Amino acid sequence: MSALKGKITDSLYGLGWGAVRKLPEPAATALFRTIADQAWKRRGKSVLRLESNLARVVPDASPERLAELSRAGMRSYMRYWMESFRLPTWSPERIKDSIEVAGTDRLNAGLDAGRGVIVALPHLANWDLAGAWVTTDLKVPFTTVAERLEPATLYDRFVAYREGLGMEVLPHSGGAAFGTLARRLRAGGLICLVADRDLSASGVEVSFFGATARMPAGPALLAQQTGAMLLPVTLSYDSTPVMKGIIHPAVELPEEGTRAEKTAAMTQQLADAFALGIAEHPEDWHMLQRLWLDDLDPRGEPT
């Protein structure tokens, strides 16, 4: 990214966090829906990629149905941004009233046992809102990992934003994150990881909607190394202002096999749980990048 483009991008995000939160909520909702519809009508690379990904999720969808899904997908994606820009101003009561989560007994059981818990999510609906609910309503601190963004000032904005919601944020790059996450888990803590897209190009191959994709090995490796519970979570929007969440049954640790074989089996279990949530609410899956191996270039990298 050029220095000028990076500065412009950072300024736009700064404007979002500074100005959007001051708008009346109906005005903010209408503005971001308009932005979504305009982006969808332009049929840019991100929209076309979203539509291509949705075609994997709903393989029998007609072109008209795919267009409807991608339009709904852009509206969902912009709802995520509108909420995220405004989230720092929400009271604990507003956060609590904005999400309903099924299966919280599974999370509480893991934390009460003191064994540490790993929550793994796909890019569904608003994972930042889910995180804010954990820190404000459940009153449980947690650690997460953020991809380093360019320019560095933009990365700093995201870190400050998430830390302001009560999260401990570690950089994805640099190699130190895994050790810190393991220490948090051994102390009985909670970590939350968005885990449906591998950023290292060295993840675990999984079967995902009938084709091969790569997902990060970190959640499964951490569970094996620390004995922590690994819980898949999926989120979704509906016609109400309240986001829904499901904490799925814990991923099972295979009794036999090598470390690599156990990691592969556990990551496949995660992928299967993610697929359940995505298939139920494909329009809320904010995957605007390449994911499946046959969509990547010959070196296995996104193009």
KACOR-V238330 format. One record per residue. N is the residue number from 1. SS is DSSP state (helix for helix, strand for strand, loop for the rest). OMEGA is omega in whole degrees, -180 to 180 (* if undefined). D_CENTER is the distance of its C-alpha to the mean C-alpha in Angstrom with 2 decimals. Layout:
n = <N,N>
ss = <SS,SS>
omega = <OMEGA,OMEGA>
d_center = <D_CENTER,D_CENTER>
This chain:
n = <1,2,3,4,5,6,7,8,9,10,11,12,13,14,15,16,17,18,19,20,21,22,23,24,25,26,27,28,29,30,31,32,33,34,35,36,37,38,39,40,41,42,43,44,45,46,47,48,49,50,51,52,53,54,55,56,57,58,59,60,61,62,63,64,65,66,67,68,69,70,71,72,73,74,75,76,77,78,79,80,81,82,83,84,85,86,87,88,89,90,91,92,93,94,95,96,97,98,99,100,101,102,103,104,105,106,107,108,109,110,111,112,113,114,115,116,117,118,119,120,121,122,123,124,125,126,127,128,129,130,131,132,133,134,135,136,137,138,139,140,141,142,143,144,145,146,147,148,149,150,151,152,153,154,155,156,157,158,159,160,161,162,163,164,165,166,167,168,169,170,171,172,173,174,175,176,177,178,179,180,181,182,183,184,185,186,187,188,189,190,191,192,193,194,195,196,197,198,199,200,201,202,203,204,205,206,207,208,209,210,211,212,213,214,215,216,217,218,219,220,221,222,223,224,225,226,227,228,229,230,231,232,233,234,235,236,237,238,239,240,241,242,243,244,245,246,247,248,249,250,251,252,253,254,255,256,257,258,259,260,261,262,263,264,265,266,267,268,269,270,271,272,273,274,275,276,277,278,279,280,281,282,283,284,285,286,287,288,289,290,291,292,293,294,295,296,297,298,299,300,301,302,303>
ss = <loop,loop,helix,helix,helix,helix,helix,helix,helix,helix,helix,helix,helix,helix,helix,helix,helix,helix,helix,helix,helix,helix,loop,loop,helix,helix,helix,helix,helix,helix,helix,helix,helix,helix,helix,helix,helix,helix,helix,helix,helix,helix,loop,loop,helix,helix,helix,helix,helix,helix,helix,helix,helix,helix,helix,helix,helix,loop,loop,loop,loop,loop,helix,helix,helix,helix,helix,helix,helix,helix,helix,helix,helix,helix,helix,helix,helix,helix,helix,helix,helix,helix,helix,helix,helix,helix,helix,loop,loop,loop,loop,helix,helix,helix,helix,helix,helix,loop,strand,strand,strand,strand,loop,helix,helix,helix,helix,helix,helix,helix,helix,helix,loop,loop,loop,loop,strand,strand,strand,strand,strand,loop,loop,strand,loop,loop,helix,helix,helix,helix,helix,helix,helix,helix,helix,helix,loop,loop,loop,loop,loop,strand,strand,strand,strand,strand,loop,loop,loop,loop,loop,helix,helix,helix,helix,helix,helix,helix,helix,helix,helix,helix,helix,helix,loop,loop,strand,strand,strand,strand,strand,loop,loop,loop,loop,loop,helix,helix,helix,helix,helix,helix,helix,helix,helix,helix,loop,loop,loop,strand,strand,strand,strand,strand,loop,loop,loop,loop,loop,loop,loop,loop,loop,strand,strand,strand,strand,strand,loop,loop,strand,strand,strand,strand,strand,loop,loop,helix,helix,helix,helix,helix,helix,helix,helix,helix,loop,loop,strand,strand,strand,strand,strand,strand,strand,strand,loop,loop,loop,loop,loop,loop,strand,strand,strand,strand,strand,strand,strand,strand,loop,loop,loop,loop,loop,loop,loop,loop,helix,helix,helix,helix,helix,helix,helix,helix,helix,helix,helix,helix,helix,helix,helix,helix,helix,helix,helix,helix,helix,helix,loop,helix,helix,helix,strand,loop,loop,loop,loop,loop,loop,strand,helix,helix,helix,loop,loop,loop,loop,loop,loop,loop,loop>
omega = <179,-179,-179,-180,179,180,179,180,179,-179,180,177,177,177,180,-179,-178,-172,-173,-179,-179,-180,169,-174,178,179,179,179,180,-180,-176,173,177,177,179,-178,178,177,180,-179,-180,176,178,-175,-178,179,179,178,176,-179,177,178,179,177,175,-176,-179,-170,-180,-178,175,175,179,179,178,178,177,-179,-179,176,176,179,178,177,177,-180,178,173,176,-178,179,179,-177,177,-176,-173,-180,-180,-177,176,174,179,179,178,-180,-177,-175,-179,173,-175,175,177,-178,177,179,178,-179,-180,179,180,-179,180,178,-176,-176,-179,173,172,180,-176,165,179,-180,175,-173,-180,176,176,177,178,178,177,179,-175,-175,-178,177,-179,178,175,177,-179,177,-178,179,175,176,-179,174,-1,-178,-180,178,176,180,178,-178,178,180,179,-177,176,177,177,176,-179,166,-173,177,176,-180,-178,175,172,-176,-173,-175,-179,179,178,179,179,179,-179,179,177,179,-176,-179,170,-180,-175,170,-161,179,179,-178,-180,-175,-175,178,-177,-177,177,180,170,-173,-176,171,178,-175,175,175,175,-175,179,-172,-178,-180,180,179,179,179,-174,-174,-175,-179,174,179,-175,171,178,174,-176,177,171,168,-176,-180,176,-173,176,179,178,176,171,-174,176,-177,174,-178,175,179,-179,-176,177,176,177,180,-180,177,179,180,-178,-180,178,176,176,176,-179,180,178,177,-177,178,-179,-179,179,178,-176,-176,-178,-180,179,-174,-180,-178,178,176,-177,-175,-174,-179,171,-179,179,-175,179,-179,-179,177,176,*>
d_center = <23.55,26.92,27.71,28.52,25.41,23.32,25.39,25.01,21.21,21.19,23.78,21.89,18.86,21.51,23.19,20.12,19.67,23.46,24.59,22.09,22.01,25.80,25.97,26.93,24.00,25.63,26.22,22.66,21.44,24.15,23.51,19.87,20.84,23.62,21.45,19.25,22.49,24.12,21.35,21.45,25.26,25.35,23.69,22.36,20.62,17.06,18.26,20.23,17.45,15.28,18.48,19.16,15.90,16.60,20.08,18.90,17.21,20.30,23.07,25.91,24.80,27.49,27.00,27.37,24.70,22.24,23.16,22.57,19.10,18.15,19.72,17.88,14.61,15.57,16.57,13.30,11.58,14.43,14.22,10.82,12.79,15.87,14.50,12.88,16.27,18.12,16.19,18.32,21.37,20.45,22.59,21.53,23.22,21.30,17.92,19.37,20.72,17.54,15.72,17.25,15.95,17.91,18.53,18.50,21.66,19.83,17.88,21.14,23.19,21.35,21.57,25.16,26.13,25.22,23.68,20.26,16.98,13.77,10.82,8.38,5.44,4.56,3.35,5.91,7.94,7.42,5.38,8.14,10.71,9.96,10.42,13.49,14.80,14.82,16.76,19.02,19.80,19.55,20.64,18.87,17.86,15.09,14.11,10.99,10.95,10.55,11.61,15.13,15.74,19.18,21.23,20.97,21.57,18.31,16.43,18.67,17.76,14.03,15.18,17.79,15.59,13.27,16.45,18.11,15.82,17.02,14.53,15.98,14.23,15.37,15.48,14.04,17.46,20.79,20.77,21.13,17.64,18.24,21.51,20.31,17.54,20.33,22.64,20.39,20.10,23.84,24.52,22.85,19.74,16.11,13.20,9.46,7.41,4.14,6.91,7.54,9.12,11.95,12.89,16.27,17.91,19.15,16.65,17.70,18.82,17.84,19.17,16.59,18.18,21.47,20.79,19.75,16.41,15.34,12.57,12.67,15.56,14.65,13.59,16.75,18.93,18.20,19.01,22.18,23.28,22.93,23.39,20.26,18.88,15.70,13.99,11.46,9.84,9.16,9.25,11.55,13.94,17.66,20.77,20.79,19.22,17.65,14.09,14.30,12.55,13.86,14.13,15.55,18.50,18.19,18.09,21.73,23.16,25.77,29.27,30.50,29.56,28.87,25.88,24.50,25.26,23.62,20.44,20.49,21.20,18.50,15.77,17.30,17.08,13.32,13.24,15.71,13.86,10.75,13.53,15.14,12.47,11.92,15.72,16.32,14.26,13.93,14.18,10.86,8.95,8.28,9.41,12.27,13.08,15.20,13.94,17.06,19.86,22.45,20.59,20.71,23.91,26.51,25.27,21.88,20.16,18.25,20.85>
